[in-house]
Amino acid sequence: MKRTQIKDALQSTNYNNPITIAGWVRTKRDSKGGFSFIELNDGSSFQNIQVIADESIPNYTSDILKLTAGCSIAVQGTLVESPAQGQSVEVKANSVSVIGLADPESYPLQKKRHSFEFLRQIAHLRPRTNTFGAIARVRNALSFAIHQFFQDNGFFYLHSPIITGSDCEGAGEMFRVTTFDLNNIPRVDGAIDFSQDFFGKSTNLTVSGQLEAEIYALALGNVYTFGPTFRAENSNTSRHLSEFWMVEPEMAFCDLQQDCETAEKFLKFIIRETMEKCPDEMAFFNKFIDNQIVETLGHILNSPFEIIPYKEALAMLQKANVTFEYPLGWEHGFQAEHERYLTEELVKKPVIIIDFPKEIKAFYMRRNDDGQTVAAMDILFPHIGEIVGGSQREERYDVLKNRILELGLHIEDYWWYLELRQFGSVEHAGFGLGFDRLVQFISGMKNIRDIIPFPRTPQNADF
């Protein structure tokens, strides 16, 4: 079937010419004069197109009058100007072919509004709703903008491994990869004998592509990864997933200041591109999900991000006349409530916190000359808190080795990472963007499980 996508039909001025469209029926209204008005959507656009079918069509009584929400049809007809408000064109049908029926007694998307909790139980059908169709198109636009930014700025796209033998964050909350028979695991002196496993060693699903990206940054200059990552953290909050997507650029000959500048430029570019490419979706989110999201995003685009050292940000929060749920302190780090108060009440725009205490940051971050802090940065947005985390990486062999030992990590797991510092080491930096969290922020959705097609969370791996 050679068809015209509905998004193209809606923008066409090729009136009174033949057209073929296909999609799923959203609604159908029958008039007493022998007419049916069908709202059809094929997913290419937020907007439906109206199809007018009349009793002159041979299967009008046998098929068209029986159409209900969820049925799939193909329509051959003529594109005409629409006299109705809110639409410029419609299709006058010459024939309507029913492709697939949807039993109105069992099709679960009959009501106009369903709770998001209910829709999570039917993840195979929820993309047909306005909300989840809009989210899918926004995810697509954001993904394209991410690649466009990096490709236009001289970065190479790197496919980092999903299976890894090292723990980038040192957190230990990783999913194990094994082919062992779990009822008969080989052991030596009581310990698991991983030498008999598929890879001959303990392996896990990755929590980050950063370490591997550093390898290629120290050969190609600027690279980025964009792929799935995993955390075996037993968290059921509205901001956490067990499988999520990360964007992680790495840049050679780059310090913390350049890292911050690139991250700000990157965020503004992809937000602006998405708003321009998805105006109907953003209008929907602003009307039905968060009536301040378009204003908030506009403020972010038009505001220079404020760079504040951690020590100074801590002092600002401690002086604030407010009681927080979580304590404030040098080694406590900032919780979401602190980050939001800083951006929403004290600074009133996005904030980049830099120079964190080394005790609360990862081993690979470059130690500052004061010996107490590292050259790290977090970008904070209003309403959501941290959206990006990054740092200048430690390029000095001895300092990095001592830090790995200090944290009690297995130095043999990082032999290659250390060796990079022995052969042509250079200053380099990078950052990580939680892609799903950004989609959540841009859409105004309250739960991150509702902005990824198939959420993976504790006790949930359906679909």
C-alpha positions in Angstrom: 0.0 0.0 0.0 1.4 3.3 -1.1 0.0 5.8 1.5 0.5 9.4 2.5 1.4 9.9 6.2 -1.2 11.9 8.0 1.3 14.5 9.1 2.0 15.2 5.4 -1.7 15.2 4.5 -2.5 17.7 7.1 0.2 20.1 5.7 -0.8 19.5 2.1 -2.5 22.0 -0.2 -2.9 19.5 -3.0 -6.7 19.8 -2.9 -9.1 17.7 -4.9 -6.5 15.1 -5.7 -6.6 11.4 -4.9 -5.0 10.3 -1.6 -4.6 7.1 0.3 -4.1 7.2 4.1 -4.2 4.5 6.8 -4.3 4.4 10.5 -6.3 3.6 13.6 -9.7 4.9 14.4 -9.7 7.3 17.4 -13.4 8.2 17.2 -16.4 7.8 14.8 -19.6 9.8 14.7 -22.5 8.9 12.5 -25.1 11.4 11.3 -28.7 10.7 10.4 -28.1 11.9 6.8 -26.0 8.9 6.0 -22.6 10.3 6.8 -19.9 9.1 9.2 -17.1 11.3 10.5 -14.0 9.3 11.4 -11.0 10.7 13.3 -8.0 8.8 12.1 -4.4 8.8 13.4 -1.4 6.9 12.1 1.1 8.0 14.8 3.0 10.3 12.4 1.4 13.4 13.9 -0.2 14.5 17.2 -3.2 15.7 15.1 -5.9 13.4 13.7 -7.3 13.8 10.2 -11.0 13.7 9.7 -12.4 11.2 7.1 -15.9 11.7 5.8 -17.6 8.5 4.5 -21.1 8.4 3.2 -23.6 5.7 2.3 -22.6 5.7 -1.3 -19.6 3.6 -0.4 -20.6 -0.1 -1.0 -19.5 -1.4 2.5 -20.9 1.6 4.4 -23.6 -0.4 6.2 -21.7 -3.7 6.6 -18.3 -2.2 7.7 -18.1 1.5 8.2 -21.1 1.9 10.5 -19.6 -0.9 12.7 -16.2 0.8 13.1 -15.1 1.5 16.7 -12.1 3.0 18.4 -9.0 0.9 17.8 -9.9 -0.5 14.4 -7.3 -0.1 11.6 -8.5 1.0 8.2 -7.2 2.2 4.9 -8.9 5.1 3.1 -8.8 6.0 -0.5 -10.4 9.3 -1.3 -9.9 13.0 -2.1 -8.1 15.6 0.0 -10.4 18.6 0.3 -10.4 21.9 2.3 -12.2 21.5 5.5 -15.0 24.0 6.6 -14.6 22.9 10.2 -12.7 24.9 12.8 -9.3 23.6 13.9 -8.5 21.7 10.7 -7.5 22.9 7.3 -8.0 19.7 5.4 -10.1 16.5 5.5 -10.4 13.4 3.3 -13.6 12.6 1.5 -13.6 8.8 1.2 -14.3 6.9 -1.9 -13.5 3.5 -0.3 -12.8 2.4 3.2 -11.1 -1.0 3.8 -11.1 -2.5 7.2 -7.7 -4.0 8.0 -8.1 -5.1 11.6 -11.1 -5.0 14.0 -11.1 -4.1 17.7 -13.8 -5.6 19.8 -15.4 -2.6 21.6 -16.3 -4.9 24.5 -12.7 -5.8 25.2 -10.6 -3.0 23.7 -9.3 -1.1 26.8 -8.9 2.3 25.3 -12.5 3.3 25.0 -12.5 6.1 27.5 -10.9 9.5 26.7 -8.9 9.6 29.8 -7.1 6.7 31.6 -4.8 6.8 34.6 -1.1 6.4 33.9 -1.1 3.6 36.4 -3.7 1.7 34.4 -1.8 2.4 31.1 1.4 0.9 32.5 -0.5 -2.4 32.6 -1.1 -2.2 28.9 2.2 -0.9 27.6 1.5 -2.7 24.3 -1.4 -0.3 23.7 -0.6 2.9 25.5 1.4 4.4 22.5 -2.0 4.9 20.8 -3.0 7.4 23.4 -2.3 11.1 23.0 0.1 11.3 25.9 2.3 8.3 25.0 2.3 9.0 21.3 3.5 12.5 22.1 6.2 11.2 24.4 7.4 8.8 21.7 7.7 11.6 19.2 9.5 13.8 21.7 12.0 11.0 22.5 12.6 10.6 18.8 13.2 14.4 18.3 15.5 14.5 21.3 17.5 11.5 20.1 17.9 13.0 16.6 19.0 16.4 18.1 21.6 14.7 20.3 23.2 13.0 17.3 22.9 16.2 15.3 24.7 18.3 18.0 27.6 16.0 18.3 28.0 15.2 14.6 27.9 18.9 13.8 30.6 19.6 16.5 33.2 17.0 15.4 32.3 14.1 17.7 32.4 10.4 16.7 29.6 8.1 17.8 31.0 5.2 19.8 29.2 1.9 20.6 30.5 1.1 24.0 29.9 -2.4 25.4 26.9 -3.4 27.4 28.7 -6.3 29.1 31.6 -5.2 31.2 34.1 -6.5 33.6 34.6 -3.2 35.5 32.4 -1.0 37.6 32.6 2.6 36.5 31.0 4.1 39.5 32.4 1.7 42.1 28.9 1.4 43.6 28.6 -2.4 43.2 24.9 -2.2 42.2 25.2 -4.1 39.0 23.3 -6.9 37.2 25.5 -10.0 36.9 25.9 -11.6 33.5 26.4 -15.4 33.6 25.7 -18.7 31.9 26.0 -20.7 35.1 23.4 -23.2 36.0 22.1 -21.4 39.1 21.4 -24.7 40.8 24.9 -25.9 40.2 27.4 -23.0 40.5 31.1 -24.2 40.4 33.1 -23.1 43.5 36.7 -23.2 44.6 37.3 -23.0 48.4 33.8 -21.8 48.8 34.1 -18.9 46.3 32.4 -18.9 42.9 34.8 -20.1 40.2 34.2 -17.5 37.5 37.0 -19.0 35.4 34.4 -21.6 34.3 31.9 -18.9 33.3 31.3 -17.8 29.7 33.8 -14.9 29.8 36.2 -16.6 32.2 35.7 -13.8 34.8 32.9 -12.0 36.7 31.0 -9.7 34.3 28.0 -7.4 34.6 25.7 -5.1 32.7 27.3 -1.7 32.4 26.3 1.3 34.5 28.1 3.6 32.1 30.0 3.8 28.8 32.4 6.4 30.2 35.5 4.4 30.8 35.5 2.9 27.3 34.7 6.3 25.8 37.8 7.7 27.4 39.9 5.1 25.5 38.6 6.4 22.2 38.7 10.1 23.2 42.4 9.6 23.8 42.7 8.5 20.2 40.0 10.3 18.2 39.7 13.5 20.3 35.9 13.8 20.9 33.5 10.9 21.1 30.1 10.2 22.5 28.1 7.2 23.6 24.3 7.0 23.6 22.9 3.7 24.7 21.2 1.6 27.5 22.8 1.3 31.0 21.7 -0.6 34.0 21.5 -0.3 37.8 20.5 -3.1 40.2 19.3 -0.5 42.7 16.2 -1.5 44.6 14.5 1.9 44.2 10.9 2.5 43.4 10.9 6.3 43.2 9.4 8.3 40.4 12.9 9.2 39.2 14.7 5.8 38.9 14.7 3.0 36.4 16.7 -0.2 36.4 17.3 0.1 32.6 17.8 3.6 31.3 19.6 5.5 28.5 22.7 7.6 28.9 24.4 10.2 26.7 28.1 10.4 27.5 30.5 12.6 25.6 34.3 12.5 26.3 36.6 15.2 25.1 40.4 15.2 24.9 42.4 18.3 25.6 39.5 19.6 27.6 39.3 21.0 31.2 36.3 21.5 33.6 35.5 24.9 32.3 35.2 23.7 28.7 33.2 20.7 29.9 30.7 23.1 31.5 30.5 25.2 28.4 29.9 22.3 26.1 27.2 20.8 28.4 25.3 24.1 28.5 25.5 24.5 24.8 24.4 20.9 24.3 21.4 21.1 26.6 20.1 24.3 25.1 20.5 23.0 21.5 18.6 19.8 22.1 15.8 21.4 24.0 15.4 24.1 21.4 15.4 21.6 18.6 12.8 19.5 20.3 10.5 22.4 21.0 10.7 23.5 17.4 10.1 20.0 16.0 7.3 19.0 18.3 5.1 22.1 18.8 1.8 20.2 19.0 3.2 17.8 21.6 4.6 20.6 23.7 1.3 22.4 23.6 -0.4 19.2 24.8 2.0 18.8 27.6 1.7 22.4 28.6 -2.2 22.1 28.7 -2.7 18.7 30.2 0.5 17.7 32.1 2.4 20.8 33.4 1.0 24.2 32.5 4.3 25.9 33.2 6.6 23.6 31.2 6.9 25.7 28.1 7.6 28.8 30.2 10.2 26.9 32.2 12.0 25.6 29.1 12.0 29.1 27.6 13.6 30.4 30.7 16.3 27.8 30.5 17.0 28.6 26.9 17.3 32.3 27.6 19.3 32.2 30.8 23.1 31.8 31.2 23.7 28.9 33.6 25.2 30.1 36.9 28.5 28.4 38.0 28.8 28.1 41.8 31.5 26.1 43.7 30.1 23.4 46.0 31.4 25.2 49.1 29.6 28.4 48.1 26.3 26.6 47.3 26.4 24.8 50.6 26.8 28.1 52.4 23.9 29.6 50.5 21.6 26.7 51.5 22.7 26.8 55.1 21.9 30.5 55.3 18.4 30.0 53.8 15.6 30.2 56.3 14.1 26.8 55.5 14.0 23.4 57.1 15.1 20.6 54.8 14.2 16.9 55.2 17.8 15.8 54.5 20.7 17.4 56.5 23.2 19.7 54.9 26.9 19.1 55.3 30.2 19.1 53.5 30.2 15.3 53.0 26.4 14.8 52.7 26.1 16.0 49.1 22.9 17.6 47.9 19.5 16.0 47.7 16.8 16.8 45.1 15.2 19.2 47.6 18.4 21.1 48.0 19.0 21.3 44.3 15.5 22.5 43.6 15.6 25.2 46.3 18.9 26.4 44.9 17.6 26.7 41.3 14.0 27.7 42.0 14.3 30.0 45.0 17.9 31.3 45.4 19.3 31.6 41.9 16.1 31.3 39.9 17.8 29.7 36.9 19.9 26.6 36.0 23.0 26.2 38.2 26.3 24.4 37.6 27.8 23.2 40.9 31.6 22.6 40.6 34.4 21.4 42.8 32.8 18.8 44.9 34.3 17.1 48.0 36.3 14.1 46.8 34.6 11.8 49.4 31.3 12.0 47.6 32.5 11.6 44.0 33.9 8.8 41.8 37.5 7.7 41.7 38.2 8.9 38.2 37.6 12.6 38.9 40.6 14.9 38.8 41.8 15.9 42.3 42.1 19.7 42.7 45.2 21.3 44.1 43.5 21.8 47.5 43.5 18.1 48.0 39.9 18.2 49.3 37.9 18.6 46.2 37.7 17.2 42.7 37.0 18.9 39.3 33.4 17.7 39.1 30.3 19.5 37.9 26.5 18.8 38.2 24.0 20.8 36.2 20.8 21.5 38.1 17.4 22.3 36.6 14.4 23.7 38.4 11.7 21.1 39.2 13.9 18.1 38.7 17.4 18.9 40.2 20.4 17.2 38.7 20.1 16.6 35.0 23.9 16.3 34.0 26.9 15.1 36.0 30.4 15.3 34.7 34.1 16.0 35.5 37.6 16.5 34.3 39.1 13.1 34.5 42.2 12.3 36.4 45.0 12.1 33.9 47.9 11.6 36.4 48.9 8.0 36.8 50.1 8.1 40.4 47.2 10.1 41.6 44.7 7.9 39.9 46.4 4.7 41.2 46.4 6.0 44.8 42.7 6.9 44.5 41.7 3.4 43.3 43.6 1.8 46.2 42.3 4.4 48.7 38.7 3.4 47.8 39.5 -0.4 48.1 38.7 -1.1 44.4 40.4 -4.0 42.7 43.3 -2.4 40.8 43.6 -5.3 38.4 40.2 -4.5 37.0 41.5 -1.1 35.9 44.9 -2.0 34.5 44.1 -0.7 31.1 42.5 2.4 32.5 45.7 3.2 34.3 47.9 2.3 31.3 46.1 5.1 29.3 47.9 7.5 31.8 51.3 6.0 30.9 51.1 6.4 27.1 50.5 9.9 26.0 48.1 11.0 28.7 46.3 14.3 28.3 43.8 16.3 30.2 40.3 15.3 29.2 36.7 15.7 30.5 33.2 14.5 29.9 29.7 14.3 31.3 26.7 12.1 31.4 23.1 13.0 30.7 20.3 10.8 31.9 18.2 10.8 28.7 15.0 9.5 30.3 15.2 12.1 33.0 15.5 14.8 30.4 12.4 13.4 28.6 10.6 13.4 31.9 11.6 17.0 32.5 10.7 18.3 29.0 7.3 16.6 29.0 6.4 17.6 32.6 5.5 14.0 33.4 5.7 13.1 37.1 6.8 9.5 36.8 9.8 8.3 34.8 8.1 5.0 34.1 5.7 6.9 31.8 8.3 8.3 29.5 10.2 5.1 28.5 8.4 2.6 26.2 8.9 -0.4 28.5 10.0 0.5 32.0 12.3 -1.9 33.9 12.0 -1.5 37.6 12.1 -3.8 40.6 9.6 -6.7 40.2 8.7 -5.4 36.8 10.0 -6.8 33.5 6.8 -7.2 31.6 6.4 -6.7 27.8 
